[in-house]
């Protein structure tokens, strides 16, 4: 290829924002010549490489902006701990169609039952499908909303959050909040109603949510908006952390028992 043609081609690819094609077109052209592939196949291969690279970059960007904990993914979640009915619910959620219906996901259970891990794992799978997900502990999200309200930027923050297909609010009710703090949280719930999905984890059943929202009417309104279009996950499971700790302790004791048995035999 003549130097002028090559430089013009590189400039054209740069102008068209095709960095992957620019990086691989020569190598792919040589391969296609060796394998006697058609021009159409060559074009398909370089454009497929561009498409896949763009997809990977987009997924990486969505993961960064989601603020999801990196370790809480589907691979590290023990699905075998779930009942068959709960597993069916989770598999359906992993398809992502609930986002199209603007449905909420409410996960209840004792501390350590895997609520946060499960919703984060679902969040990662949604990102793989190209959806925008945002994760935040409830206490931090409330503080972010309060600061925006103080600075007269609450509407701007709510607009930014509205761009996410799903917002994961972790540990609702875990830390007792003031009335003002709960008011801004209710504002977010009202803003998302039938406009976007909210995914919530909580140790508290609905019967105790008045302690969260401080007022019977506000509590009823919050629950009504969340439950109207929702999937409820009841994780009535033993603590995963406690179970893992007990297994670790048992594994430590096992070598000691074997060593003691050998000594006795001798």
LUMSELUM-256522 format. One line per 5 residues: their letters; for each residue x, y, z of N, C-alpha, C. Coordinates in Angstrom, 2 decimals. Layout:
BEGIN
a	X Y Z X Y Z X Y Z | ...
//
This chain:
BEGIN
xxxxx	0.85 -1.20 0.00 0.00 0.00 0.00 0.89 1.25 0.00 | 0.62 2.17 -0.88 1.39 3.38 -0.96 1.25 4.17 0.34 | 2.35 4.90 0.67 2.38 5.64 1.94 1.26 6.67 2.00 | 1.01 7.36 0.87 -0.03 8.40 0.89 -1.41 7.79 1.10 | -1.65 6.63 0.46 -2.94 5.97 0.61 -3.12 5.48 2.06
xxxxx	-2.05 4.93 2.61 -2.11 4.43 3.99 -2.38 5.56 4.98 | -1.68 6.66 4.82 -1.87 7.78 5.73 -3.28 8.37 5.60 | -3.78 8.42 4.36 -5.14 8.93 4.14 -6.17 8.00 4.78 | -5.93 6.68 4.61 -6.84 5.70 5.20 -6.84 5.82 6.72 | -5.68 5.96 7.32 -5.60 6.09 8.78 -6.32 7.34 9.26
xxxxx	-6.14 8.43 8.53 -6.83 9.67 8.89 -8.35 9.51 8.77 | -8.78 8.79 7.70 -10.22 8.58 7.50 -10.81 7.75 8.63 | -10.10 6.68 9.01 -10.57 5.82 10.08 -10.60 6.57 11.42 | -9.64 7.45 11.59 -9.62 8.26 12.81 -10.79 9.22 12.84 | -11.06 9.84 11.68 -12.16 10.79 11.59 -13.50 10.10 11.81
xxxxx	-13.62 8.85 11.36 -14.86 8.08 11.52 -14.94 7.40 12.88 | -13.94 7.62 13.73 -13.91 7.04 15.07 -13.99 5.51 15.03 | -13.06 4.92 14.25 -12.96 3.46 14.14 -11.57 3.02 14.59 | -11.25 3.16 15.86 -9.90 2.85 16.33 -9.51 1.39 16.20 | -10.47 0.48 16.38 -10.16 -0.95 16.29 -9.85 -1.35 14.85
xxxxx	-10.62 -0.82 13.91 -10.35 -1.07 12.49 -8.98 -0.52 12.14 | -8.68 0.67 12.64 -7.38 1.29 12.36 -6.24 0.42 12.88 | -6.48 -0.26 14.01 -5.42 -1.06 14.62 -5.24 -2.42 13.95 | -6.32 -2.97 13.37 -6.24 -4.36 12.91 -6.41 -4.57 11.41 | -6.66 -3.50 10.64 -7.04 -3.71 9.23 -5.92 -4.36 8.42
xxxxx	-4.66 -4.00 8.70 -3.55 -4.58 7.93 -3.38 -6.07 8.23 | -3.41 -6.41 9.51 -3.26 -7.82 9.89 -4.42 -8.65 9.34 | -5.64 -8.11 9.41 -6.80 -8.83 8.89 -6.73 -8.96 7.37 | -6.22 -7.93 6.69 -6.10 -7.98 5.23 -5.13 -9.08 4.82 | -4.01 -9.19 5.55 -3.03 -10.24 5.26 -3.63 -11.62 5.49
xxxxx	-4.39 -11.78 6.55 -5.01 -13.07 6.85 -6.02 -13.45 5.77 | -6.82 -12.48 5.36 -7.83 -12.76 4.34 -7.19 -13.12 3.00 | -6.05 -12.50 2.68 -5.34 -12.85 1.45 -4.82 -14.27 1.52 | -4.26 -14.64 2.70 -3.72 -16.00 2.86 -4.82 -17.04 2.74 | -6.01 -16.71 3.27 -7.11 -17.67 3.30 -8.06 -17.50 2.13
xxxxx	-7.70 -16.61 1.21 -8.50 -16.37 0.00 -9.96 -16.04 0.33 | -10.14 -15.19 1.32 -11.49 -14.79 1.73 -11.97 -13.62 0.88 | -13.26 -13.46 0.80 -13.85 -12.42 -0.04 -13.70 -11.05 0.61 | -13.90 -10.00 -0.22 -13.88 -8.64 0.31 -14.96 -8.46 1.37 | -16.11 -9.07 1.11 -17.21 -8.95 2.07 -16.85 -9.57 3.42
xxxxx	-16.16 -10.72 3.39 -15.74 -11.38 4.62 -14.73 -10.52 5.37 | -13.81 -9.92 4.63 -12.82 -9.03 5.25 -13.52 -7.86 5.94 | -14.46 -7.24 5.21 -15.18 -6.10 5.79 -15.96 -6.53 7.03 | -16.60 -7.69 6.95 -17.36 -8.20 8.10 -16.45 -8.43 9.30 | -15.28 -8.99 9.08 -14.36 -9.32 10.18 -13.84 -8.07 10.89
xxxxx	-13.42 -7.06 10.12 -12.88 -5.86 10.77 -13.98 -5.07 11.47 | -15.17 -5.04 10.87 -16.27 -4.32 11.52 -16.80 -5.08 12.74 | -16.73 -6.40 12.72 -17.12 -7.19 13.88 -16.16 -6.94 15.04 | -14.89 -6.83 14.71 -13.89 -6.53 15.75 -14.15 -5.15 16.35 | -14.51 -4.19 15.52 -14.84 -2.84 16.00 -16.08 -2.88 16.90
xxxxx	-17.08 -3.61 16.47 -18.32 -3.70 17.25 -18.07 -4.34 18.61 | -17.31 -5.43 18.64 -17.04 -6.13 19.91 -16.21 -5.27 20.85 | -15.23 -4.56 20.28 -14.41 -3.68 21.12 -15.24 -2.54 21.71 | -16.14 -1.99 20.91 -17.02 -0.93 21.41 -17.92 -1.46 22.52 | -18.43 -2.67 22.33 -19.29 -3.28 23.34 -18.53 -3.45 24.66
xxxxx	-17.30 -3.95 24.57 -16.49 -4.16 25.78 -16.19 -2.84 26.48 | -15.90 -1.80 25.71 -15.64 -0.50 26.31 -16.89 0.07 26.97 | -18.04 -0.13 26.32 -19.30 0.36 26.89 -19.62 -0.38 28.20 | -19.44 -1.70 28.19 -19.70 -2.47 29.41 -18.79 -2.01 30.53 | -17.52 -1.79 30.23 -16.57 -1.33 31.25 -16.99 0.03 31.81
xxxxx	-17.47 0.91 30.93 -17.94 2.23 31.38 -19.19 2.10 32.26 | -20.11 1.23 31.87 -21.33 1.03 32.65 -21.01 0.44 34.02 | -20.04 -0.46 34.08 -19.63 -1.04 35.36 -19.05 0.03 36.27 | -18.20 0.90 35.70 -17.59 1.97 36.51 -18.65 2.92 37.06 | -19.57 3.34 36.24 -20.57 4.30 36.70 -21.61 3.67 37.62
xxxxx	-21.74 2.35 37.59 -22.73 1.67 38.43 -22.34 1.69 39.91 | -21.04 1.73 40.20 -20.53 1.67 41.57 -20.86 0.34 42.25 | -21.11 -0.68 41.47 -21.38 -2.00 42.03 -20.11 -2.58 42.65 | -20.22 -3.26 43.80 -19.05 -3.93 44.39 -18.55 -5.01 43.42 | -17.28 -4.97 43.09 -16.73 -5.85 42.06 -16.87 -7.33 42.40
xxxxx	-16.79 -7.66 43.69 -16.78 -9.07 44.08 -18.17 -9.71 44.12 | -19.22 -8.90 44.08 -20.58 -9.44 44.24 -21.21 -9.68 42.86 | -20.71 -10.70 42.17 -21.23 -11.03 40.85 -21.91 -12.39 40.88 | -22.44 -12.79 39.74 -23.22 -14.03 39.67 -22.32 -15.25 39.86 | -21.07 -15.18 39.39 -20.16 -16.31 39.52 -19.86 -16.64 40.97
xxxxx	-19.79 -15.63 41.82 -19.44 -15.85 43.22 -20.67 -16.05 44.12 | -21.87 -15.99 43.53 -23.09 -16.19 44.31 -23.48 -17.65 44.28 | -23.80 -18.23 45.44 -24.15 -19.64 45.53 -25.65 -19.83 45.28 | -25.97 -20.04 44.02 -27.37 -20.21 43.64 -28.00 -21.44 44.29 | -27.19 -22.43 44.64 -27.73 -23.66 45.23 -28.37 -23.42 46.59
xxxxx	-28.09 -22.28 47.21 -28.69 -21.96 48.50 -30.16 -21.54 48.35 | -30.56 -21.20 47.13 -31.93 -20.72 46.90 -32.89 -21.88 46.69 | -34.13 -21.68 47.09 -35.17 -22.66 46.83 -35.47 -22.68 45.33 | -36.17 -23.72 44.88 -36.47 -23.83 43.45 -37.35 -22.66 42.98 | -38.32 -22.27 43.81 -39.20 -21.16 43.42 -38.42 -19.84 43.36
xxxxx	-37.51 -19.63 44.32 -36.71 -18.42 44.32 -35.73 -18.42 43.16 | -35.17 -19.57 42.83 -34.27 -19.68 41.68 -34.99 -19.32 40.39 | -36.26 -19.74 40.28 -37.06 -19.41 39.10 -37.28 -17.91 38.99 | -37.57 -17.27 40.13 -37.74 -15.81 40.14 -36.46 -15.11 39.68 | -35.33 -15.59 40.20 -34.04 -14.96 39.87 -33.72 -15.13 38.39
xxxxx	-33.94 -16.32 37.84 -33.66 -16.56 36.42 -34.51 -15.64 35.54 | -35.74 -15.41 35.95 -36.61 -14.50 35.20 -36.08 -13.07 35.27 | -35.63 -12.65 36.46 -35.08 -11.30 36.61 -33.82 -11.11 35.78 | -33.02 -12.17 35.66 -31.78 -12.08 34.90 -32.04 -11.82 33.42 | -33.23 -12.12 32.95 -33.57 -11.84 31.55 -33.71 -10.34 31.31
xxxxx	-34.03 -9.57 32.38 -34.07 -8.11 32.27 -35.38 -7.52 31.78 | -36.38 -8.35 31.49 -37.63 -7.80 30.94 -38.40 -6.97 31.97 | -38.11 -7.16 33.27 -38.81 -6.37 34.29 -38.49 -4.89 34.17 | -37.34 -4.56 33.59 -36.98 -3.16 33.39 -37.90 -2.50 32.37 | -38.27 -3.25 31.35 -39.19 -2.71 30.33 -40.55 -2.40 30.94
xxxxx	-40.94 -3.19 31.96 -42.23 -2.98 32.61 -42.13 -2.03 33.79 | -40.95 -1.48 34.02 -40.69 -0.55 35.13 -41.05 -1.18 36.49 | -40.78 -2.47 36.62 -41.08 -3.16 37.87 -39.94 -2.98 38.87 | -40.29 -2.99 40.15 -39.31 -2.92 41.22 -38.98 -4.32 41.72 | -37.82 -4.45 42.36 -37.41 -5.71 42.97 -37.12 -5.44 44.44
xxxxx	-37.82 -6.13 45.33 -37.68 -5.91 46.77 -37.19 -7.21 47.39 | -35.98 -7.17 47.96 -35.37 -8.35 48.56 -35.36 -8.21 50.08 | -36.03 -9.14 50.75 -36.11 -9.12 52.21 -35.39 -10.35 52.77 | -34.85 -10.20 53.97 -34.20 -11.33 54.62 -33.33 -10.89 55.76 | -32.87 -11.86 56.54 -32.01 -11.56 57.68 -30.63 -11.10 57.23
xxxxx	-29.88 -10.43 58.11 -28.51 -10.05 57.77 -27.69 -11.28 57.37 | -26.92 -11.14 56.30 -26.06 -12.23 55.85 -26.74 -13.25 54.96 | -28.01 -13.01 54.61 -28.74 -13.99 53.79 -28.40 -13.90 52.30 | -27.66 -12.86 51.91 -27.23 -12.74 50.51 -28.05 -11.79 49.66 | -28.85 -10.94 50.32 -29.72 -10.00 49.57 -28.89 -9.07 48.68
xxxxx	-27.90 -8.42 49.29 -27.08 -7.46 48.55 -26.34 -8.14 47.42 | -25.73 -9.28 47.72 -24.97 -10.02 46.70 -25.87 -10.39 45.53 | -27.08 -10.86 45.82 -27.99 -11.30 44.77 -28.39 -10.14 43.87 | -28.79 -9.00 44.46 -29.20 -7.87 43.62 -28.04 -7.29 42.83 | -26.85 -7.29 43.42 -25.67 -6.83 42.69 -25.36 -7.76 41.52
xxxxx	-25.49 -9.07 41.75 -25.25 -10.04 40.69 -26.24 -9.83 39.54 | -27.49 -9.58 39.88 -28.49 -9.28 38.85 -28.11 -7.99 38.12 | -27.64 -7.01 38.89 -27.22 -5.73 38.30 -26.11 -5.91 37.28 | -25.13 -6.75 37.60 -24.04 -7.01 36.65 -24.55 -7.65 35.36 | -25.49 -8.59 35.50 -26.03 -9.23 34.31 -26.83 -8.24 33.46
xxxxx	-27.52 -7.33 34.11 -28.26 -6.30 33.36 -27.30 -5.41 32.59 | -26.17 -5.10 33.19 -25.16 -4.28 32.51 -24.64 -5.00 31.27 | -24.44 -6.33 31.36 -23.98 -7.10 30.21 -24.97 -7.00 29.05 | -26.22 -6.74 29.38 -27.25 -6.58 28.35 -27.32 -5.14 27.84 | -26.49 -4.26 28.41 -26.45 -2.87 27.95 -27.28 -1.91 28.78
xxxxx	-27.83 -2.36 29.91 -28.65 -1.49 30.75 -27.76 -0.67 31.70 | -28.27 0.48 32.07 -27.56 1.34 33.03 -28.09 1.07 34.44 | -27.17 0.76 35.35 -27.52 0.40 36.72 -26.72 1.28 37.67 | -27.35 1.67 38.78 -26.67 2.48 39.80 -26.85 1.84 41.16 | -25.77 1.65 41.89 -25.81 1.03 43.22 -25.37 2.03 44.28
xxxxx	-26.10 2.03 45.41 -25.70 2.87 46.53 -26.28 2.33 47.82 | -25.49 2.29 48.90 -26.08 2.05 50.21 -27.10 3.14 50.50 | -28.18 2.80 51.16 -29.26 3.77 51.41 -28.75 5.01 52.12 | -27.90 4.82 53.12 -27.42 5.97 53.91 -26.64 6.96 53.04 | -25.80 6.45 52.13 -25.02 7.34 51.26 -25.91 8.03 50.24
xxxxx	-26.88 7.30 49.70 -27.79 7.89 48.72 -28.60 9.02 49.35 | -29.06 8.80 50.58 -29.84 9.82 51.29 -28.99 11.07 51.51 | -27.75 10.89 51.88 -26.87 12.04 52.09 -26.63 12.79 50.79 | -26.50 12.05 49.70 -26.32 12.68 48.38 -27.55 13.52 48.01 | -28.73 12.97 48.30 -29.97 13.69 48.02 -30.12 14.92 48.91
xxxxx	-29.73 14.78 50.18 -29.82 15.91 51.11 -28.91 17.06 50.69 | -27.70 16.73 50.30 -26.74 17.76 49.86 -27.27 18.47 48.63 | -27.84 17.71 47.71 -28.41 18.31 46.49 -29.58 19.23 46.84 | -30.39 18.83 47.80 -31.52 19.66 48.23 -31.01 20.95 48.87 | -30.00 20.82 49.72 -29.42 22.00 50.38 -28.87 22.99 49.36
xxxxx	-28.23 22.46 48.30 -27.62 23.30 47.28 -28.59 23.68 46.16 | -29.87 23.39 46.37 -30.92 23.69 45.38 -30.66 22.98 44.05 | -30.13 21.74 44.13 -29.81 20.97 42.93 -30.50 19.61 42.94 | -31.54 19.46 43.76 -32.20 18.17 43.88 -32.83 17.74 42.56 | -33.47 18.65 41.87 -34.10 18.29 40.60 -33.06 17.84 39.58
xxxxx	-31.88 18.47 39.63 -30.81 18.08 38.71 -30.31 16.67 39.02 | -30.16 16.36 40.31 -29.73 15.03 40.71 -30.77 13.97 40.34 | -32.03 14.28 40.58 -33.09 13.34 40.23 -33.13 13.09 38.73 | -32.86 14.12 37.95 -32.82 13.96 36.50 -31.66 13.06 36.09 | -30.50 13.22 36.77 -29.35 12.37 36.46 -29.65 10.92 36.81
xxxxx	-30.28 10.70 37.96 -30.61 9.34 38.39 -31.68 8.72 37.49 | -32.52 9.54 36.88 -33.57 9.02 36.01 -33.01 8.37 34.76 | -31.76 8.64 34.44 -31.14 8.04 33.26 -30.78 6.58 33.47 | -30.79 6.14 34.72 -30.47 4.74 35.01 -31.72 3.88 34.88 | -31.55 2.71 34.27 -32.68 1.80 34.12 -33.06 1.17 35.46
xxxxx	-32.07 1.00 36.33 -32.33 0.42 37.66 -31.44 1.09 38.69 | -32.01 1.40 39.84 -31.26 1.94 40.97 -31.35 0.93 42.11 | -30.20 0.46 42.58 -30.17 -0.49 43.68 -29.91 0.28 44.98 | -30.88 0.25 45.88 -30.77 0.92 47.18 -30.55 -0.16 48.23 | -29.36 -0.20 48.79 -28.98 -1.29 49.68 -29.21 -0.94 51.15
xxxxx	-29.77 -1.89 51.88 -29.96 -1.77 53.34 -30.91 -0.63 53.72 | -32.09 -0.60 53.14 -33.10 0.36 53.54 -33.54 0.05 54.97 | -33.42 1.03 55.85 -33.83 0.85 57.23 -32.76 0.31 58.15 | -31.58 -0.01 57.59 -30.50 -0.55 58.43 -30.00 0.51 59.40 | -29.90 1.74 58.91 -29.53 2.88 59.76 -30.74 3.79 59.87
xxxxx	-31.13 4.12 61.09 -32.29 4.99 61.30 -31.97 6.41 60.82 | -32.85 6.94 59.99 -32.65 8.27 59.41 -33.63 9.26 60.03 | -33.30 10.55 59.88 -34.21 11.59 60.37 -35.37 11.77 59.40 | -36.38 12.52 59.83 -37.54 12.77 58.97 -37.13 13.48 57.68 | -36.24 14.45 57.79 -35.80 15.18 56.59 -35.10 14.25 55.61
xxxxx	-34.30 13.34 56.15 -33.59 12.40 55.29 -34.56 11.47 54.57 | -35.58 11.00 55.29 -36.56 10.12 54.68 -37.44 10.84 53.67 | -37.62 12.13 53.85 -38.42 12.91 52.91 -37.76 12.94 51.52 | -36.44 13.11 51.49 -35.76 13.15 50.19 -35.75 11.76 49.55 | -35.68 10.72 50.39 -35.75 9.36 49.85 -37.13 9.09 49.25
xxxxx	-38.17 9.55 49.95 -39.53 9.38 49.42 -39.68 10.15 48.10 | -39.04 11.31 48.02 -39.09 12.09 46.77 -38.52 11.28 45.62 | -37.41 10.57 45.87 -36.81 9.73 44.84 -37.76 8.59 44.45 | -38.36 7.93 45.44 -39.28 6.83 45.16 -40.47 7.32 44.33 | -41.00 8.49 44.70 -42.13 9.05 43.96 -41.73 9.41 42.53
xxxxx	-40.52 9.92 42.37 -40.03 10.31 41.04 -39.84 9.09 40.14 | -39.42 7.96 40.73 -39.18 6.75 39.95 -40.45 5.97 39.64 | -41.54 6.26 40.34 -42.76 5.47 40.21 -43.24 5.40 38.76 | -43.29 4.17 38.24 -43.72 3.87 36.87 -42.84 4.54 35.81 | -41.67 5.02 36.21 -40.73 5.62 35.25 -39.42 4.84 35.17
xxxxx	-39.08 4.14 36.22 -37.84 3.38 36.25 -37.84 2.43 37.44 | -37.08 1.36 37.33 -37.06 0.33 38.37 -36.18 0.72 39.54 | -36.64 0.35 40.74 -35.84 0.47 41.95 -35.69 -0.93 42.53 | -34.48 -1.26 42.93 -34.19 -2.57 43.54 -33.71 -2.30 44.97 | -34.41 -2.87 45.94 -34.17 -2.53 47.34 -33.88 -3.78 48.15
xxxxx	-32.90 -3.68 49.07 -32.70 -4.73 50.07 -33.06 -4.14 51.43 | -33.67 -4.97 52.28 -34.04 -4.51 53.61 -34.15 -5.69 54.56 | -33.71 -5.45 55.79 -33.87 -6.45 56.85 -35.25 -6.35 57.50 | -35.95 -5.24 57.23 -37.22 -4.98 57.90 -38.41 -5.32 57.01 | -39.40 -6.05 57.53 -40.63 -6.29 56.77 -41.44 -5.00 56.67
xxxxx	-42.42 -4.98 55.78 -43.24 -3.78 55.59 -43.89 -3.32 56.90 | -44.22 -4.26 57.77 -44.90 -3.91 59.02 -44.07 -3.01 59.92 | -42.75 -2.95 59.66 -41.88 -2.12 60.49 -41.34 -0.90 59.75 | -41.89 -0.64 58.57 -41.36 0.48 57.78 -41.78 1.85 58.30 | -42.72 1.90 59.21 -43.07 3.19 59.79 -41.90 3.76 60.58
xxxxx	-41.04 2.87 61.09 -39.83 3.33 61.79 -38.86 3.98 60.81 | -38.98 3.66 59.54 -38.10 4.25 58.52 -38.61 5.62 58.09 | -39.90 5.67 57.71 -40.46 6.90 57.13 -41.13 7.83 58.14 | -41.19 7.40 59.41 -41.59 8.26 60.54 -43.06 8.67 60.56 | -43.78 8.35 59.51 -45.16 8.82 59.42 -46.01 7.75 58.74
xxxxx	-47.19 7.41 59.30 -48.03 6.35 58.72 -48.44 6.61 57.28 | -48.80 7.85 56.97 -49.24 8.18 55.61 -48.10 8.07 54.61 | -46.93 8.60 54.99 -45.77 8.52 54.11 -45.34 7.08 53.91 | -45.38 6.30 54.99 -45.03 4.89 54.92 -45.94 4.15 53.95 | -47.26 4.37 54.10 -48.24 3.70 53.24 -48.04 4.10 51.78
xxxxx	-47.75 5.39 51.54 -47.55 5.88 50.17 -46.29 5.28 49.56 | -45.22 5.17 50.37 -43.96 4.60 49.87 -44.15 3.13 49.51 | -44.78 2.38 50.40 -45.00 0.96 50.14 -45.90 0.76 48.93 | -46.93 1.59 48.81 -47.87 1.49 47.69 -47.15 1.68 46.36 | -46.27 2.68 46.29 -45.54 2.94 45.04 -44.56 1.82 44.71
xxxxx	-43.94 1.25 45.73 -42.95 0.20 45.49 -43.60 -1.13 45.11 | -44.72 -1.44 45.75 -45.34 -2.76 45.58 -46.23 -2.84 44.35 | -46.72 -1.70 43.88 -47.69 -1.70 42.78 -47.20 -2.52 41.59 | -45.98 -2.30 41.16 -45.35 -3.10 40.10 -44.05 -3.65 40.68 | -44.07 -4.86 41.20 -42.86 -5.33 41.88 -42.73 -6.84 41.86
xxxxx	-41.50 -7.27 42.10 -41.17 -8.67 42.36 -40.57 -8.71 43.74 | -41.12 -9.53 44.62 -40.64 -9.61 46.00 -39.87 -10.92 46.20 | -38.63 -10.78 46.67 -37.77 -11.94 46.94 -37.65 -12.11 48.45 | -38.10 -13.24 48.94 -38.01 -13.55 50.37 -36.82 -14.48 50.58 | -35.73 -13.92 51.08 -34.53 -14.73 51.30 -34.48 -15.18 52.76
xxxxx	-35.34 -16.13 53.10 -35.36 -16.66 54.46 -34.29 -17.74 54.58 | -33.04 -17.28 54.53 -31.90 -18.18 54.51 -31.01 -17.93 55.72 | -30.26 -18.94 56.15 -29.28 -18.72 57.22 -28.17 -17.80 56.72 | -27.49 -17.17 57.65 -26.44 -16.22 57.29 -25.32 -16.91 56.50 | -25.06 -16.37 55.31 -23.97 -16.91 54.48 -22.62 -16.70 55.17
xxxxx	-22.44 -15.53 55.78 -21.17 -15.24 56.45 -20.94 -16.17 57.63 | -22.01 -16.43 58.41 -21.89 -17.34 59.55 -21.59 -18.75 59.08 | -22.27 -19.17 58.02 -22.05 -20.51 57.47 -20.62 -20.67 56.97 | -20.12 -19.63 56.27 -18.74 -19.68 55.76 -17.73 -19.72 56.90 | -18.01 -18.96 57.97 -17.12 -18.94 59.12 -17.06 -20.30 59.81
xxxxx	-18.23 -20.93 59.94 -18.29 -22.25 60.57 -17.55 -23.30 59.74 | -17.69 -23.24 58.42 -16.99 -24.17 57.55 -15.48 -23.97 57.65 | -15.06 -22.70 57.71 -13.63 -22.39 57.81 -13.07 -22.93 59.11 | -13.83 -22.76 60.20 -13.39 -23.25 61.50 -13.31 -24.78 61.50 | -14.29 -25.43 60.86 -14.29 -26.89 60.78 -13.10 -27.41 59.99
xxxxx	-12.75 -26.70 58.91 -11.59 -27.10 58.09 -10.29 -26.96 58.86 | -10.23 -25.96 59.75 -9.02 -25.79 60.57 -8.87 -26.93 61.58 | -10.00 -27.37 62.10 -9.97 -28.41 63.12 -9.72 -29.79 62.53 | -10.08 -30.00 61.26 -9.96 -31.31 60.63 -8.53 -31.83 60.60 | -7.52 -31.01 60.18 -6.13 -31.51 60.21 -5.68 -31.91 61.60
xxxxx	-6.13 -31.18 62.63 -5.75 -31.49 64.00 -6.29 -32.86 64.42 | -7.54 -33.16 64.00 -8.13 -34.45 64.32 -7.37 -35.58 63.64 | -7.00 -35.36 62.35 -6.26 -36.39 61.62 -4.89 -36.61 62.24 | -4.25 -35.53 62.66 -2.93 -35.63 63.27 -3.02 -36.38 64.58 | -4.07 -36.09 65.37 -4.27 -36.77 66.64 -4.52 -38.25 66.45
xxxxx	-5.26 -38.62 65.40 -5.56 -40.01 65.13 -4.30 -40.79 64.76 | -3.42 -40.14 63.95 -2.19 -40.82 63.57 -1.28 -41.02 64.77 | -1.20 -40.04 65.65 -0.36 -40.14 66.83 -0.83 -41.27 67.73 | -2.13 -41.40 67.90 -2.72 -42.42 68.76 -2.41 -43.81 68.20 | -2.49 -43.95 66.87 -2.22 -45.23 66.22 -0.78 -45.65 66.42
x	0.13 -44.66 66.39 1.55 -44.96 66.58 1.81 -45.42 68.01
//
